[in-house]
Amino acid sequence: MLVSAKEMLDKAKAGHYAVGQFNINNLEWTKAILQTAQELNSPVILGVSEGAGKYMAGYKTVVGMVNGMLEELNITVPVALHLDHGGYEACYKCIEAGFSSIMFDGSHYPIEENVAKTKELVAAAHEKGLSIEAEVGSIGGEEDGVIGMGECADPKECKMVADLGVDFLAAGIGNIHGKYPANWKGLSFETLDAIQQLTGDLPLVLHGGTGIPADMIKKAISLGVSKINVNTECQLAFAAATREYIEAGKDQQGKGYDPRKLLAPGAQAIKDTVKEKMEMFGSVGKA
């Protein structure tokens, strides 16, 4: 059964580790991530962007697939199904479809409007037992066509949004989505520290976890980051393994063209990536 992400993240914050949010794009992705979480006895958050939700035919399809897998793969670790960077309408659609967690990204609105909409969605989510993440200060890079430069959030604005009763907070600390450019300045730990001091026990979220060096990840966790989002890294691993399979001509041997065979190396690459991340984040054995 799907659970809200609140309890797992409160535990992570208190225990100084982080739970990974791994974005799903299809059945292979979902199965690989769930099996790895179960094998490592780790809690996990499945992230679904609006674009991925559309690609998988809609939010109800995603909910049906995930619920079916939890039952048929005998998944017993805590699993949250979370809308990633959701707009206002998408948040309501996911509440209705049976998600267990949502993220309202109101970072592109003026702060007053972000606060008003977040407040309304906190009430709607909590009424149904869902957890809710909010965002302050945009996260850089590109995600589903949204491009930003990796700004740092204003800690006072973070406190305003935290006080609305959100369950966890994404704050820009110089992080970006996608691959990090060669001239990236690194994470702003001063910003993170200032936000943590104002928001107390609230779990903080690090978006754009792909390509941030391990020592920076560990330092961010020590400063209150309890949820780290990974997407690009699984995509790159999947693509590289699939390319290798095809370039070796394996799709032309026997029934190597069968999608179950064709996609197997990519699925294994996702599992390997997720395992590496869960070990780095410290969530192994924490279910």
Beta strands, then each sheet from edge to edge (+ up, - down):
strand 1: 19-23
strand 2: 44-49
strand 3: 79-86
strand 4: 101-104
strand 5: 131-136
strand 6: 140-143
strand 7: 146-148
strand 8: 168-171
strand 9: 176-177
strand 10: 204-206
strand 11: 225-230
sheet 1: 1+ 2+ 3+ 4+ 5+ 8+ 10+ 11+ 1+
sheet 2: 7+ 6- 9-
end
